[in-house]
């Protein structure tokens, strides 16, 4: 079970039978608004409401890597662009959909929907 604390800490609870172990996986020092697993569960996107997206790979047990920072664009949400785990898609309040490379955070493309977007 992965979850985040308000301080921006990614925590893992390993639960087996009546025993559990707690592990702090990453500290990104920004409140995490959502956690999204890749379709094959090898990567986890950590999304902040300030518009920063981090990647964390549970099997590698390393630090979270900052992929992109969209803080100037009223960021709403991000998710993996499937199939595969190579791309991320984000959306802004103004309706701009953006595609990013998860390898290095390179901005690849955008599409303006021309409407205001809300997340429910």
N, C-alpha and C positions, 0 to 999 in steps of 0.2 A: 504494500500500500504506500503510494507516494502522496505527500501533501505538502503544502507550504504554510509557513508561519507569516504573520504580518510583516515581520522585519525583512522578508526576502530570503528566508532560509528554506531550502528544499530538504525535506525529511523523508526517510524511508523506514517503514515499519515492516520487519520481516516477522510474520506470524506463522507459527507451526504448532498445531495442537493447542495447548494452553500456555505455551511459551512465546515470548516475543523479544525482538531485539530492535533497538532504535539506532539509526545511523544518520548523521548529518551529511548530506551529499554535496551541497553547494550553498554558498552565501553570495547572493548577487546584490545585496544592500538596497534593493528596491522592492516594494510590495508586489507580489506575484498575483496577477489577476486570473490567469488560467494556465493549466497544464494540459498539453495535448501529446498523446503518443502517436508515433508514426504507425502506418498500417501494419508493419512487421514487428512493432514493439522494440526496435533497436535504438530509437532516439526519442527524446522527450523535449518538446518545445516549452520553454518557460516564457510566458508573455506577461509584461507589466502594463499597467494602465498608463504609464508614461510613454509607451510606444517602443520599448526596447524588447527584442526577442533574443533569447539565449537558447543554445542547444546543449543538452546533457545526454550522454550515452551511458546508461546504467552498466553495461558490461565492461566499460573501460574505467569506471569509478574515478574519473578525473573531475576537474573543475568544469563548471558550465562555461561555454564559450559564447561571447557576444557575437551574434550574427548580424543584427541590424538595429539601427536606432532611428525610428520615424517620429521622434518626439515633436517635431515641428508641424506635423500633419494631422492632428486630431485623430490619432490611431484608435481603432475600435477592437479589432480581433485579427488573429492569424491562425493558419492551419497548414498542414502538409498538402501539397498539390500532388495527387496520385494519378497514375500508378508510380510507385517508387518512393524514395526518400530524398530526392535530390533538390526539390524545390519547395518553396514556401509561398503562400499567398496571404496578403494582408489587405485590410479594407479600412478606409478612413470615414469619418462622419460625413464628409462631403461627397462620398460615393466613388472615390478613386480606389480601384482594385489594382494591387501591385504584385508582381511576381519577383521573387528573390532566389538566388542560388544559396543552398544550404552549405555548400562547400566553403565559400568565402564571404558570403553576405552581399555579393554583387547584385545590384539592381538590374533586372533584365527587361521588364516590360510593365506597362500600365494601361488601364482602361478606365475612362471616366464614365460612370453610369448616368451622370446628369441628374441624380436625385440624392437627397439626404438619406443616410442609412442609419438604422437603429438595430441594436442587438437585443434579443429577448431570450 
